Amino acid sequence: MHLPGAVQELCVRFLSLVPEGLVTGLYLTGGTGFGEWIEGQSDVDFVATLTHRPSDGEVEQLRQAHEQMAASSPIDFDGMHVLVSDLASDPRKLPPVPVVLHREFRIGHLDQLVAWHELARHGVTVTGPQLSPLDIWTDRHVLHGYTVDNLDTYWRTITDQLATSSVDEPEAELDHACCWSVLGVARLHHLIVTAEMTTKSGAGRWGLSYYDQRWHRVLREALRLREGGHPEYDDQVSRLQDTTDFTAYVVEAGTGRPGRASSRLTREARAARPPPVERGAVPPSSIVAIAHQAPTPLAGSRPPVPSTWAMTSSTSRGGMGWWATKRR
């Protein structure tokens, strides 16, 4: 795959800064793996394989490498540093490893269950052995349950946050809330419905053919905020209402359980909900069995249950500061 110039530059810089001989492979996941790159919107998600668990000194060198990268580029370079042998094992059993998220370097975890599946299905090799011959652990039933659990926990909480948000918040934060929430939950629901992964923009376009027309306006607006175009709304009140209602609707549709915010939905919207029988869907009995098997998150940097597709929350900052997060 031909990488965008900015992505290639970041990868080359990373490899030039890490301790010599430590990194055996560099692989890209996230939107880049699907060929999606939107200037000013996309970041770079990576998995780096190492020759061995890094020593304290090597961890410090990795930290310095990421600090130098953050100082030289506005693009986030988010990911983890693991062993090749880790990829063959259940990612929920991965020990704490060096990770970086939003330029914050720590020892912990970073949605490795999702990363393993993205590597196996859509990973991009920058350097090192090709991914196709590697033994990478995957389990579609576990991934499905993990995704349902993510909607049922993190995104249900976000829905409640949206329901109490104000249009007096800064416009940039309201824009981000719409784009991130609408495409974020649609991306998870796409996986539940189709058993396939996709990008944020891919989920938005899929939603325009899957969801009732009631939701098309807010889907087009979320895509517009991500990709550019003409606004679909001329007032923040209607957009925030639709963002809240759509997020609540997808949480309910994806989990089969209503929430507090779902009471805002109209009877018309409820009646238009797509049927729950979907391609690649896992039977409910298997979902229940694995719904709460999410890996232990990195303390202090992530919600109680990490996302299928991504990341962190800081609701204590007040207002809509909790939008300064990453959910894949």
N, C-alpha and C positions, 0 to 999 in steps of 0.2 A: 504493500500500500504506500502511495506517495503521501508523505506527511506534510501538513502546512509548514511554511518556513518557520513560523514562531515556535511551533511544537518541536521541530527538528533542532532548532537552536537551543531550546531548553534541555533537550535530551543530551546533546553534545556537551553542554556546559556541566550538567550533572555528572556525566561520566568523567569529565576532566577534573572535577573537584573531589570526588570520593577517594578514599584510600586506595592506592595502587594494589591491584590483585584481589580486592575484596569482592567486587561485583562480578558475577558470572553471567548475568542476563538482565536486560531491562525490557519490560513489556508494558504496553499501554492498554487501559481499559476505559470504561466510560464512553462518552460520546465519540471520542477519537476512534475507538474500535469499530464504530458503526459508520465511520466516514463523515461524521457531523462535526463541523468546526465553524463557530459563529464568532467572528472577531468582536472582542469586547464583552462577550458573554461566556464563552467556553473557558474551562480550565483544563488542566492535564492531569489525568489520574494514572498512576503507575504502580507496578509491582516490580521491585528489584530483587533478584535472587543473589545470595551471598555464598561464599565458600564455607563460611562457618558463622556461628553466633558471634557477633562482634564483641570485642573486649570493651571495657570502659573507655579506653583511649580511642578506639575506633568509633564508638558511639559519639564521642565528643567531636571527632572529625566529621562524621555524618551530619551532626548538628550544625557545625560551622559551614559545611557545604550548602546546606539548605538555607542558612542565613544569608550566605553570599548570593544564592540564586534569587531569594526574595528581594534583596537589595538592588538587583540588576534587572528585574522584570516585573511588570504588573500582573502577570499571569500566575495564578496559583498552581503549584506543582505538588499535588496531594497523593500520598500513597504510603506503601509499607515496604519493609526490607525483611525478607524471609529466606529460608533455604528451599532449594528445589524439592527436597524430600517433604517439606511441609505441604506442597501442592497436592501430594498424593493422599494426604490425610484429611480427616474430617476437620474443616476449618474452625469448628466450634471448640476444638481441643488445642488450638494454636496457643503457645505460650506468649506472654507479652513480648512485643518486638518493637524496634524503632519505627515510628510512624510520624507523618507530618500532615497536618490539616490546617488550611488557612494560614500557612506560614508558622504554625505552632508545632514544634518538634517535641515529641514525648516518647516514652516507652509505654505501649499499650496495645489496643486493637483498633481496627478501622474497617468494619464491614467486610471481613475477609470471606464470609460465605458468599456474598454477592460477587466479590472480586474473582473467586475461583470459577464461578459459573461464567462470568464475562470473559475470563481468560480462555476457558475451554471453548466458548462459542464464538467470541468475536475479538479475542486478544490480538494485539499487534506486536510483533517482535521488532525491537529496535536493534538489539545486539544480544548475542548468546544463542543457545539452541532454539530451533523452531519449536513452537508450542504444540503442533499437531502430534509429534511422537511422545510428548511428555505425558506422564500419568497424572492427570488432574482430577481430583475428587469432585464429583457432582452428584446431586440427588434432586430431581425435579419436585418430588413430594415435599422434601424439607424446604426447598426454596419457596414453593407455593405457600406452605404454612408460615414461613418466616415473613412473607409478604403480607399475608392476611393479618398476622399479628402486628405488623408495623402499622397498617391502617387502623387496627383496633386500639392501638395504644398511642403512639406518637401523634398520628394524624387526627385521631379523635380529640386529643388535647389541643392541637392546633385549630381544629374547627371551633372549639369553645373559645379560644383566644380571638379568632376572627369575629365571632358573634358579639364580642364585647369591645371590638376596636372602633376607633373613631375616624371619620373622614378629615378630622383636623390634624391628623398625623402628616409629616412631610410627604410631599407628592412622590418623591423617589421611593420611600418606604411602601407607600400604597401601591405603586407600580410593581415593586418587587413582590409584595404579598400576593397580588393577582397572578403574576406570571409563575411564580414559584409554587403556589398552592395548586392552581388549576392544572398545570402540567405535571406537577409532582404526583398528585393522587391519580391522575389519568395514566401516568406511566406505570404505577403499581397495579392499577386495575387492568391495564393491557396485559400484564404478565399473568394475572389471575385468569383472565378470559381466554387468552391465546396460548399460554405456556411459553411465550417467547418474550425475550427482552427487547427493549427499544430505547430510543432517545427521548428527551423531553419534547422536542419538536415532532418526532415521529408519533408520540402518544397524542399530541394535540391534533395532528392530522387524522389519526385513527379515530379519535373521539368524534370528529365531524361526520364520520360515516356510521359510528356505533351508537352514540347517544341521541336522544330525542332532540328535535330542533330547538326545544326550550333552552338548551345549553349551548347552542352554536355561537351565540354572540360572545359569551364570555370565553369560549375556547378560541375564537378568532382574535379576541383582544389579548389573550395570553400569548398567542403566537406572534401577534403584532409587536408586543413588548419585547419579545425575544429576537425577532427577525426583522422588524421594521415594517412600516406601512401606515395606513390611516387609522386613527382611533375609532373604536366602535362605540364609545360612550362620550357624552358631553357633560356628565356629572359623576362625581366620585361616589355619591350615595348609592346610585343604582349599581355601579360596578362592584362596590364592596359587598352589597347585598347579594349579587349574583355569585361573586367569589365565595362567599360564606355558604350560600345554598348549594352550589355545585360541590364544594369540598365535603359538606355534610352528606350530600346525596351519594357521592362515590364511596365514602366511608361506609354508609349503610348498605349500599349495593354490594360492595366487596366483602363485607363481613357478615351480612345478614342480620345485623343488630342495629337498631336505631340509637341515636344519641340525643343529647339535650338540644343541640343546634338543629337537628333534623326536624324539629317541630316547626321551623320556619318555612319548610317546603310546602308548596301548594299541593292540593289534591291532584291538580293536573300534572304536576311534575312527578308525583309518586306513581300515578297511573301509567306514566310513560316509561317507567323504569324497564330496562331490558331484562329479558328472562334470565334466570341464573344458570341455565344449562348452556355451557360454553365449551368451545374447542379446547382440549387439553386440560380441562378442569379436573382437580383432584376431588374425589368424593368427600363430603363433609366429615365422615367418620375419621378419615386419615388426617384431616386438617386439625381436628380437635386433639388428636394424639400428639401432635408436634407443635402446636400453636405457641407454646411457651418455652421453646428450647433455644431461645436467642442467646448468643454468646455474651459473656460478661463485658460490659462496656468500659471504656477508658474513664476512670473516675474523674469527675469534674469537667469533662469536655463533651459528653454526649448524653442524650436522653436515656431513660431507663431501658428502653428497647431500641437498638439501633435500626436504621432503615435498611430495606432491601437495596435502596438505591442511595443511601447516603447518609446523617451526619451529626449535626450538633445543634444545641438550643441553649439560649440564655434568657429565660423568661424573667429572671430577677432584675433585668435592667430597666424594666418598665416601658410603657409606651409600646411601640412596635419594634424595639431594638432586637427582639427575638427573631426578626427577619434576617439579621446578619448571620445567617446559618447556611449550611449546605445539606440539602436532602437530594439524593440522586433520584 
